């Protein structure tokens, strides 16, 4: 059935919808990468979430007056938590707005506003910039060489260099640009827009970054420590938000997140942080090769080397635990073989209990470790802390698949013989 709507909301793994759109709107939605967009007849288009796990996208896109959103199964608040923590592990669960009416745009705006207001609790911090100019008054340092070379014999004006206080710093440019772009999003409540405009007004002398301009470098010191969370969020907005231009005045703004990649980044950061108190060394996103000829590249998420030099591998998979995807096990088996590891943890985004499988004729244990992302963020981090303790202890500590220990035939779903 075809429907004509101004707002389309789909679930991350939901069914497709056929809607009435003109070709220009459909082209801009497709360009965002959020959905599969296929023709279904004259002015009719089939919009469907991506089916392959590694291609799943969540987020929202606005084309003209049309809003399209793909909601994550873990909820918007949890999505924002994963984004924040994967960028900076100092980011805490309470730092994200709860799922609120209106979907992703208001939640994203509320979270950024909340952090920026906190950063500005004592007012925006001015920085310093070096100014070199001609002046009729000596200020700062007199540039004697430049004065003699350019104006020999003249007393004024003089070439000077001095430090000038300014709000137009890289940190404020990032924040103002993110606030400015967020304020253009649809369906933001009036009070939230007022807060956005109030923050923007406090930075009215700050230069906005142009679309496509790289985010300037910034660093945290004692003075700007309170800005860190707000800047991380602003960077997330600028990294995942994009704009496309269509025919005439038609434009599209989108915020699109590859959820499988985000899950991988989150698990990598969280486990790496949880392993810090333990002995041993942790390497993330290790580039290596399966074969001696360096022809088959491999890249496990985490390689943990124990003090006794034994190795454990961890890899995150944005799929339901217990899904029995043989390819995941074959991949982990290859990782363990190449790194001479006896344990490999497959961290799945799902519910259930850990399950260990021993590969026949080897000493390699492959352990499914489910991580329920629908629980509270504190519990998610606790689960990963417990995983880190298991890894550091050097044992699987999980129920085993009896078929593999007893030499029984593996089921077609397992297929690990």
N, C-alpha and C positions, 0 to 999 in steps of 0.2 A: 504494500500500500504506500502510495506517495503522500508525503506531507509537506506543507509549506510552513516553515517556522522561522523565527528570528533567533532561537536558541536551541542548540542541539547538545544533549548530554549523553555520552556513551560510557559504558564501563570498560575498563582496561581489557577484559576478556569477554566483553558482551557481544551481542549479535549486531549485524549490520543494519543500517537504516537507509531507506531510499527517500531522498528529499528533492524538492524542486530548487534548482540553482541555475543561474546562467553560467556560461562557460568561463567567464572571468573570475567569478567567485570560486568555482571549482578548481581552477588552475592555481589560485593563491593558497587555497587550503592544501592542495597537493604539495605545493612548494614548501610548506611548513614542515613536512615530514611526519606530522602527527598521525595521519590516517592513510589508509589505502583509499584512493578516490577513483572510481571506475564509472564509465557511462552506463546508464540503465534505460536510455530512451531519450527522446527530445526534451531538453531541459530537466532531465531526471538523472540523478547521480547516486551511486551506491557508496556510502561512507562506512568503512569498517575498520576496527582496530587491527593493528598488525598481529598476525597469528604466530609467527616464529618468535620464540622467547627472546632471542638476541636482537630482534627488531622492534620489540614492544616499546611504544612511546606513550607517555602520559603528559598532560598539560592542557593548554587552551590556546585557541587562535581566534582572533577577531578580524573579520573581513567586512569592511564597511560597517553596517549595523548588525551583521550576523555574528553570533558567538557560537563556537564549537568547542566542547570540552571533553576530554577523555580522562575520567576519574580513576585514580589508582585504587586497587583493591585494598591497599593498606590504609587508605584515608589520607586526606590532604595534610593534616597535622603531622602524621608520621612521615609523609614524603618530605616535608620541610625540615623535619628533624634529621632525616638521613642526609639531605643536602647540606645542612649546616655542619653536622658532625664530620662528614666525609671531607669537608673543606678545612675544618678546624676542630680537633677533638676537645678543645676548651668549651665548645658549644654545648649547652646543657639542654635536657628535655624541656625544661620550663621556658626555654627561650623561643618557642614557637607558639603561634596562636592556635587555639583549638579549631576544629572543623566548625565553620560558621556558615550561616545561610548565604547563598550566593556563589559558593564554590571556590575555586582556586584563586581567582583574582583578589577578592576581599581578604582571604587568609594570607596571601603573599604580601599584600599591602599592609595589613595590620601588623604582621611580624616585622617588616622593615621599619615601619613607623615607630613601633614599640622600642626597638633597639636604638634608633636614631635619637629619639627623645631621651633615652637613658644616657646616650653619649653626650648629649647637649645639656645635661642636668645643670651644669655650671656655665653654660654658654659655649658656643663653638670656640675651639682653641685656635688662636692665630698662629701663623708660622712666620718665617722670615724668607725674604727673597733678596738677592743681590741686585742692586740698581746701579747702573753706570750712566751718567748723564752730564749735560752741560748745566751749570748752575751759577747764579750770580752771588750765591752764598756758599762759603766753604762748609761742606757737610760730610762727615765721615772721613774718608781718606782722599787726600789730594793725589791725583795721578800725574806726577811731575813729568815723567817722560812723555806722556801723551800731550800734556799742555805745551811743552817746549816744541815738540815736533809739529803740532797742528796750529798752535797760536803763539809763535815766538814773540816775546815782547809785550803781549797783552796780559793785563791784570785780570780782567773779567770778560766773558764768563770763563769759569774754570771747569776742568774735567775732574769729576769726583766719583767716588764709589762708596756706597753705604748699604747697610742692611735695613730693609723696610718691613714693618709688620704688615701682614696681609692675611685675609681669609681664603685667598685664591691658592690653596695648596692642593697637591695631588689627592690627599684624603678627602677634602671637601668637594673636589671635582667629581670624584667617584660617587660620593653620597648624593650630591645634588642631581647628578645625571640619573641615578637610579630612582630617586624620589620623583623627578620630573617625568620619567617614563611611566612609572607606576601610576601617577596621577592621571594619565591619559587612558587608563584601562577602563573597561565598561563595568557597570553595575556596582560601583563603589558607594557605600552608604554616605549620606551627606556629612555626618560628623567625622567620618574617616577622611573624606576629602578636605574638610576644614583643617584637620591636623596635618595633612600632607602639604597644603598650601602655606600653613603657618611655618613649617620647617623650611620650605622652599624660600619663604620670605627672609628667613634668617641668613640664607646663603645667597641673597640676590646679587651680590658682587662677585660671585664665583662663576668661572667659565664652565659652560656645559660641554661635555665631550660629544663630538660628532659621531653619528652612527657609523660603525665600522672602525672607529679609532681604537687602537689598543688601550687597554686599561693601564693607566700609569702605575709605575712601581711605588710602593709605599712600605714603610717598616714601622714596627711597634717599638716604642721606647717607653720610658717611665711616664712621660707626659701624655702619650696617646694610647696607653693601654686600654682605657675605657672605650676606645673607638673600635677595637678589634672585631667584636661580634657584628656591629653595624656594618663595618667595611666588608666582612666576609659575606654577609647577606647581600649587600649591594653588588659585590662581584658576581654572586650567583644570579642575580637579576640580569646583570649586563651580559653574563656568559650565555644564559639560556634564553634570553629574550631577543627577538630579532624582528626586523621590519622588512616587508616586501612592498614593492610598488607595482600596481597594475595599470590598466588603461585609464586615461583621464585622471580623476582624483581618487580612484579606488586604491586603498592601502590595506595592508594586513599587518597586525602585530601578533606575535606568538611567544609563548613560553613553553618550550618542549624539552622533556627530560627522557633520555634513554634509560629506562628503569633498570634493566639488567646490568648495564655498566655502572649505574649508581650503586646498586647492591654490592657489586664487586668492590668498588672503591670504599664503601662504608665498612664492609667486613675486613678489608685489608687494613684500613686505618685503625679500627677498633681492636682487632686482634693484636696488631703491632703494639698499640698502646698497652694492652693488657699483658703482653709478654715482657714489657720493660723491667718489672721487678724481678724477673726470673733470670737465672744464669743462662748463658747461651747467646747466640747471635741470630738476629732476624733480618732477612732480606725480602723486600717486597717487589713484586712484578719483575721477577728474575728472567732475563733473556738468556736462553741457552739453546742447545740443539739436541735432538733425540739421537742422531747418528754421528759417527766419528768423522764423517765427511762434512759436517756442518751444513747439511742440505735441508734438514727438516727442523724448522724453528719451533721451540716450545717456550711457554711463559707462564709458569705457575704463579698464583697470587702471592703466596708466602712460602719461603723456604726457611725452616727453623733448624739451626744446627745446635745440637746439645753439647754440653761441656765434654762429653766423651766422644764427640765428633760424629755421632749418629745423626740422622736427618729425618725430619718430619715435614711433609708437604701439606699445604692447605689450599683449597680452591673453592671459590664461591660460585653457586649456581642459582640463578633466579628461576627456580622451578619448585614444584611441590615435593617435599620429602617423600621418599617411598615411591616416586614415579618410576623407578626402575629403568631409567634411561641407560642402556648398555654403553652408549657412546661416552657418557660421563666416567664410567668405570674404566673403560679402555684408555681414556685419556689420562686418568689418574694413575693407572697401572704404568703407562709409559713414563709419566713424570717420576714415579718412584724408581723405576728401573734406571732411568737416565741419571738420577741423583743418588742412587744406591740407598734409597730410603725404605724403611720397613713399615711405615705408617703413612697413610694419606687420608686426609679429612675432606669430605665433600660437604660443604656448608650449604644447605638448601633453605630457601625461603618458604618454610611451611611448618606444619605442626607434626607432633609425634615424638618418639623417643629415639635416641641414637641407636644405630645398628651397625655391627661390625661384620665384614665378610672377609674371609681369608682366601686369597687366590690359590688355587690348586698348585701343588708342587713348588710352592714358594713360601717365604716367611712374611709376605706382604699382607698387611691388614688394610682394607679400605673401609672407612667408617663414614656412614651417613650421619650428619649432625644437623638436625632441623633447627631453624631459627624462626619463631613465630613473630612476624613483624606487626601483627595486629595487637600485640600486648603493649603494655606501657613501656616507654623508652628505657626507664630504669631497669625493667626486667630484661629487655633485649641486651643491654650492656652487661647485666649480671650473667646472662647465658654465655656471652662471649668471653667474659672473665673466667667462667668455669671451664670453657673450652681451652683457653690459654693455659690454665692449670693442668688440664689433662695432657696437653701437648708437652709442657715443660716436664711433667712427671714421666713421660716416655711410655705411656701405655694407652690402649684404646678405651678401656673401661666402658664397654657397651655390650649389649646382647649380641650374640653371633647368629649368623644364618646357618642353621644346622646342616642344610643341604651341602654346604661347601666344606664343612669340617668332616662330615661323614662320608664324603665322596659320592653322594647321591647326584643324580642328574639334575642340572639346573633347569628351572622352568624357562619357557620361551621369553618371559618377561625379564628374567635375570640374565641369561645368556652369557655367563662369565667364564665358562670352562675353557 
